[in-house]
Amino acid sequence: MAAPRPKHTPRDRTLEAELKFKLSGAAAQAQLRRHLHELEAKLDGAYDEENLRFWRKGKPPPVSLRLRIIDGGTGGILTAKGPARFLRGIKIREETEVEVSDAQALRDMLAYLGYEVAFTYHKHRETWKLPSIAVFLDVLDFGFFVELEGEVDLLEPTAKELGLNPRSALKSSYSAMARKHQAGAKGRALAG
C-alpha cells in the first residue's frame, strides 16, 4: 500500500537550506531507504508532482516561479524562490509558497500577467522525517536523487550519517537539470 501524501504545511516567506545529491540508481536509493529505516526516520508520504516553470515573455525571471500539481489534482502549490547563495556547499534560498485550490485559474491569471509555461518536468517524491531534517527521495526522468532540507548546522552531519559526502552536493536545481535534460533529448531526437 502506498504511503499517504503529506499535507502541505502553509508557510510564509522562509529560508530554505538544502543539500542535494545524485544517486547512482534505484539500488542506491533503495539502500538509502533501508538506512533511513535503521535511523528510525518516519515515512511522511509519497506522491507525484508535475512541475510547471513560468517565465515572462520567454525570459527566465530573477526569481524561480513554479507551480506544482500533486498527484494530478486540480489544485497545486505556487512557489517563488530567490537567487541561491552557498554556505559550505549548502544551498540557501528565500522561498515563499502558497497553496492554490484551482491550478488552472492560477495559470490563467499568470498568463494574463504575461507569464507562460516555459517547461515542465515530473518528479516522484518520498518524504522522510528525521529530527530537524526532511529527507526527500526523488526520481526524475534524468535520475535518482536525495535532497536534505533543514537547519544549516545539521545538514552536513546528517548527510555524513546517511553515507553522503557533503562536498559532492549538487549546486544545480531540478529546474536547471530538467532544462538541460530536455535540451539534450530534443537534440538527440533531431539527430536521430
C-alpha positions in Angstrom: 0.0 0.0 0.0 1.4 3.4 -1.0 2.2 5.9 1.7 -0.2 8.8 2.0 0.7 12.1 0.5 1.9 14.5 3.2 -0.3 17.5 3.8 1.3 20.7 2.6 2.2 23.0 5.6 1.4 26.5 4.6 4.2 28.9 5.4 5.2 32.4 4.9 8.4 33.6 3.4 11.3 31.5 4.7 14.8 30.5 4.0 15.3 27.0 2.6 18.6 25.3 3.2 19.4 22.1 1.3 21.9 19.6 0.2 21.0 17.6 -3.0 22.8 14.5 -4.3 22.6 12.5 -7.4 22.5 8.8 -6.7 23.8 6.0 -9.0 20.4 4.5 -9.5 17.4 2.7 -8.0 19.6 0.3 -6.0 21.5 3.2 -4.3 18.1 4.8 -3.5 16.8 1.5 -2.0 19.9 1.3 0.1 19.4 4.8 1.4 15.8 4.0 2.2 17.0 1.0 4.3 19.4 3.3 6.1 16.5 5.7 6.8 14.6 2.8 8.3 17.6 1.9 10.5 17.8 5.5 11.7 14.0 5.3 12.6 13.1 8.0 10.1 9.4 8.4 9.6 8.0 8.0 6.1 5.7 11.0 5.8 4.3 10.2 2.3 4.9 9.7 -1.4 3.4 11.5 -4.4 3.9 12.5 -8.0 4.5 16.1 -9.0 4.0 17.9 -12.3 6.2 21.0 -12.1 5.4 23.9 -14.3 8.1 26.6 -14.6 6.9 30.1 -15.6 8.8 32.7 -17.4 7.8 36.1 -18.6 7.8 36.5 -22.4 10.4 33.7 -22.9 12.9 35.0 -20.4 13.7 33.4 -17.0 12.7 35.8 -14.2 15.1 36.8 -11.5 13.1 34.5 -9.2 12.1 31.0 -9.9 8.3 30.7 -10.2 6.9 27.2 -10.2 3.5 25.6 -9.9 3.5 22.0 -8.5 0.4 19.9 -9.3 0.3 17.0 -6.8 -1.0 13.6 -7.9 -2.8 15.0 -10.8 -5.1 17.1 -8.6 -6.9 20.3 -9.5 -5.0 22.4 -7.0 -1.4 23.0 -6.5 1.4 24.8 -4.7 2.9 28.0 -6.2 6.5 28.6 -5.1 8.7 31.6 -5.7 12.4 31.1 -4.9 15.0 33.9 -4.8 18.6 33.6 -6.0 20.7 30.9 -4.4 23.7 31.5 -2.2 26.0 28.9 -0.8 27.4 28.4 2.7 29.9 25.5 3.0 28.2 23.9 -0.1 24.7 24.2 1.4 22.3 26.0 -1.0 20.2 28.7 0.8 17.4 30.4 -0.9 14.5 32.6 0.1 11.3 30.8 -0.6 7.6 31.7 -0.5 4.8 29.1 -1.1 1.1 29.3 -1.3 -1.4 26.5 -1.8 -4.0 27.1 -4.5 -7.2 25.3 -4.9 -7.6 25.9 -8.7 -4.3 25.5 -10.6 -6.0 26.2 -14.0 -7.3 29.6 -12.7 -3.9 30.4 -11.4 -2.3 29.5 -14.8 -4.9 31.8 -16.5 -4.0 34.6 -14.1 -0.3 34.2 -14.6 -0.9 34.3 -18.4 -2.8 37.5 -18.0 0.2 38.9 -16.2 2.5 37.9 -19.1 3.8 34.6 -17.8 3.9 31.5 -19.8 4.9 27.9 -19.0 8.5 27.7 -20.2 8.9 24.0 -19.5 7.6 21.2 -17.3 9.1 18.3 -15.5 7.8 15.3 -13.5 9.1 14.1 -10.2 8.1 11.2 -7.9 8.9 12.1 -4.3 9.1 10.2 -1.0 9.2 12.4 2.1 11.0 11.1 5.2 11.4 12.9 8.5 14.4 12.9 10.8 14.7 15.2 13.8 15.0 18.7 12.3 15.7 17.4 8.8 13.4 16.4 5.9 14.8 13.8 3.5 13.3 13.5 0.0 14.0 10.5 -2.2 13.2 11.8 -5.7 13.0 10.1 -9.1 13.0 12.3 -12.2 13.4 11.5 -15.9 17.1 12.2 -15.6 18.0 10.3 -12.5 17.6 9.3 -8.8 18.3 11.9 -6.2 18.2 12.6 -2.4 17.6 16.0 -1.0 18.1 17.1 2.6 16.4 20.2 3.9 16.5 21.7 7.4 18.7 23.5 9.8 22.0 24.6 8.2 24.2 23.2 11.1 22.5 19.8 10.9 22.7 19.2 7.1 26.3 18.2 6.8 26.3 15.8 9.8 23.0 14.2 8.6 24.5 13.8 5.1 27.5 12.0 6.5 25.3 9.8 8.7 23.5 8.8 5.6 26.8 7.9 3.8 26.7 11.0 1.6 29.7 13.3 1.1 28.6 17.0 1.6 31.4 18.1 -0.8 29.7 16.2 -3.7 26.3 18.0 -3.2 24.9 19.4 -6.4 24.6 23.1 -7.0 22.0 22.9 -9.8 18.3 23.0 -9.2 16.0 20.4 -10.6 14.7 23.0 -13.0 18.2 23.7 -14.4 18.8 19.9 -14.7 15.4 19.4 -16.4 16.1 22.1 -18.9 19.5 20.6 -19.7 18.0 17.1 -20.0 15.1 18.2 -22.2 17.5 20.2 -24.5 19.7 17.1 -24.8 16.7 14.9 -25.6 15.5 17.3 -28.2 19.0 17.4 -29.8 19.1 13.5 -29.8 15.7 13.4 -31.4 16.7 15.8 -34.2 19.9 13.9 -34.8 18.1 10.5 -34.9 
